[in-house]
Amino acid sequence: MARYSLTINGKKQSVNVPDDIPLLWVLRDELGLTGTKFGCGRGLCGSCTIHLDGESTRACMTPVEYADGSEITTIEGLSPDLSHPLQKAWLAEEVPQCGYCQSGQIMTAASLLEQNSNPSDEDIDVAMKMNLCRCGTYQRIRKAIHRAAKEV
């Protein structure tokens, strides 16, 4: 067991956990931030996407020791009142069906819009290709990203 210092959604946190525990389980089990979802456990589906020092990162594959001293943003930290342009667009475009993958989708889209405030359909498809949605809401996701881009 080791003590790690993390800044999560702007709040400094300290956790005492095994070195090799994935960040996903620290967020969910140790800190109660359950918006970040477990999907495949191999970084292939995108459900566990968070921002680690501003970069989209798969929390299921990231050992907590790698995140020590880092700034982490989860879906809960994107905006506390659903006022982020992506969250508003997701609701306006009625993107979610089951909703399971949506936090990862939104966090990946947020990274995209940080890098490209006016993405084309191709830009969106490339950025989002590693985020899977079993409900197949890809067209609505793309539409919501375009809507949010107008507000960013």
Secondary structure, 3 states (H helix, E strand, C coil): CEEEEEEECCEEEEEEECCCCEHHHHHHHHCCCCCCCCCCCCCCCCCCEEEECCEEEECCCCEHHHHCCCEEECHHHHCCCCCCHHHHHHHHCCCCCCCCCHHHHHHHHHHHHHHCCCCCHHHHHHHHCCCCCCCCCHHHHHHHHHHHHCCC
